[in-house]
Amino acid sequence: MLPQATAAALLLLILLIVFMLQNSTKVEVHFLGLAGAVPVGVALLIGAVGGGVVVAIAGVARFTQLRVKARRTRRNTTGN
């Protein structure tokens, strides 16, 4: 039997494939001086992945910031 997380990921992947197949109409996309025609589903997928990358970078930066602060706090409290 599949673990719940694997089953959920598989269902999400199937829904994503169906979405991309249903949204195959090509649209003109312009980004930073580049232009091209891509299917709507692909354009939205690229946008979502790009947004996820931005959120992941912000999360890593915040996590690192909190670790540095905790390390400084620990150093200051143990030094007294």
N, C-alpha and C positions, 0 to 999 in steps of 0.2 A: 504494500500500500504506500502511496506517495505521502510525504510529509505535507502539512497544510501550506507551508510557505512555497513549496515547489508547485503544488497544485494551483495556488493563487497566481504564481508567476506564469505558469502555463496558460491559464485562462486569460490573463492579461495579454500575453503574446498573441493568442488566437484572436482576441478582440482587436488588437492593433493591426494584425494582418487583414482582418475583415474591413476595418476602417480604411486602410490604405488602398484596398481593392475597390471599395465603393467611391473613393475620392481620387480617381485617376485622371481627372480633367487637368490639363496643363494650364498653368498660370505663369505670367511674366513676373519674375522676381528681380528686384534691384537691391544691391547691398554693397556699400562702399565702392561705388563706381563700377561694380560688376553687374552684368545683367544676364539672365537666362530663363528658359522656360522649363519648369519642373512640375510634376504632378502635385496637386494640393496636399495630398497625404504626406508626401515626402517633405515638402516645405514645412508643414506643421511639425513633423517628426524632428527635423533639423532644429527648428526653433525650440522645441521642448527639450531636446538634448542640450542645446546651448544654454538654456535657462537652468537646467540641472547642474551643468558644469559651473555656472556662476554661483549658484547656491552652495555647491560643494566647496568651492574655493573660499567663500565667505565663512562657511562653517569651520573649515580647517584653520583659517586665520583666527577666528574667535576662540576655538579650542586651544590653539597655541598660546594666545594671549592669556587665557585663564590658567594654563599650566605654568606659564612664567610668573604670573601673579601669585599663584599658590606656592611655588618654589621660593619666591622672595619672602612671602609671609612666614613660611616654615623656617627659613634661614634666620629671620629676625626674631622669631619667638624662641627658637632653641639657643640663640646666641646670648640671651639675657640671663 
